[in-house]
Amino acid sequence: MNIKQKIQAQISEIVLSLYQLKDINLDVQENKTDFEGDFTVVIFPLVKQLKKNPELLGEEIGEALANAVSYISSFKVVKGFLNLSLKSEAFIKALDFADQNFDTIEPKNQTVMVEYSSPNTNKPLHLGHIRNILLGYSVSQILQEAGYKVIKTQIVNDRGIHICKSMLAWEKFGNGETPEQTDTKGDKFVGNYYVKFDQEYKKEIKQLEAEGLSEEDAKKQAPLFRQAQKMLLDWEQGDETVRTLWEKMNQWVYSGFNQTYKRLGVDFDQIQYESNTYILGKDLIQEGLKKGVFFTKEDGSVWCDLSDEGLDEKLLLRGDGTSVYMTQDLGTAVERFKDNDIQQLIYTVGNEQDYHFQVLFKILKKLGYAWADHLYHLSYGMVELPNGKMKSREGTVVDADDLMQEMYITAKEKAQELGKLENLSEEDKEKSYEIVGLGALKYFILKVDPKKKMLFNPEESIDFNGNTGPFIQYTYARIQSLLEKAGYQKQDLPKVLDINAYERGLIMQLCNFKAVVQKASESLSPAHLANYIYDLVKAYNSFYQNNPILNQEDLLLRQFRLELSVLTSRTIRRSLSLLGIGVVNRM
Ligand code: ARG
């Protein structure tokens, strides 16, 4: 427990013994430096319950607290607020607690599977995927930090009519060319043929319409569309030529995706392919029918009635026996719990699929799977760009690779303007641009509550001042240079020192790390962590501006402040790593 949590616990005990009130958690807040006292306890909730004068209550609790806890130096009641001042030694002791920020956490003996990314193989990754991937990866890191075992997974949609479209276009218009020959990234290469299909298909539709067909008929009768459908059937029957082409093109896509993942700094423990999972789930349909959870309609299609849950009827199997998206996801969930010893499963998927997951979880529950209560949809909002620069030519999707490259270039320009990296090797400079550019992107996206839709503003994200990744990285780098200039070496700290308000504020923030990790892991929101780092950095900066370090004549004090700087930089580095963001020693 950090100091704040200890005070909170003490107060709960006091409230119980003084007023026989159980489970009361009064809010304890850290004070700003210009406030009197280190913490403030908010008494109001008790005033209401006990119908007692707030001043009197504050005095009673303050008295009891000062008696029970040796490190309270004084207290003062102002209206319904109880201000507490602590002795310096409380903060020295708290530093031991902050030191534990870097201990390995007690394992929770639970494994969580986190699914993220889950792309389709006909299109390159875009800005929406970036939010998905950053969230899924960061949540995985945070869960690990909180003591869970994590299995990172993705399910790749590698089959279906959309892939056949790319395949067909390549066969017809590709002249046998390959990504290597054309020096094109594999996923882009295949994506281009998907676009090509669409262009040619539209021409055919126009042609047919000119010949007098209705739009609807033209769409269905266009030769390209029919050929794509035929290809899908051939694929399903295992036709060798089609399968070989399919494998070849998917390999191109994966090598492209892997480059993108690598540059983003993320990885996976497992990959599932829809070509293997799409048949799953059909036997569950039989099981559901037997249990009376599903029902059949006249045309033979199978449904689940969720109207008792406030939802409608959901199709699970078509009349012709083919499955739908839901069927596969039912089967995949069951298989995941069968094949892995997992206690939780988190799906990182955009909020346009909220309804799908609501239904999925309800059906699994109806089927009687106990683990259905441990499924979560980590749903996130859309991310858009302000109009302009980085929109692709079509004006809609923003390509993930282009965006990363743009961030790198901006970071490079900024660094060259500032000119502080001049005597680094070319290689180190490059590394630095990349870490800062991607740090800007990652932080800007992760600091937003996942549920909210957001605007990604590239310029704002890379501002060296403000709530940005580079601002935080800059503080880290500055601490490194301070330590270097000071010739810092670790020493044991003396037990007595008079600790001022800035130092206190910083220590309080340092001690919050674990509680924040806990909160972020419970709420599956990296935003808590991002905003924590920002608060920590602000506390450090005001400490740094108001407390001389290098020129400090009192050597004990100088050492103490250097230790605080070390702890801060380590905590920044650790926190950023949970967001998948790196640090640099110079920038
Ligand atoms: N590939 C799907 C899409 O692009 C997302 C898959 C999400 N995961 C799942 N288990 N349904 O929409």
Residues whose N, C-alpha, C, O or C-beta is under 5 A from the ligand:
A	BS01	LIG	S118 P119 N120 I155 N157 D329 V349
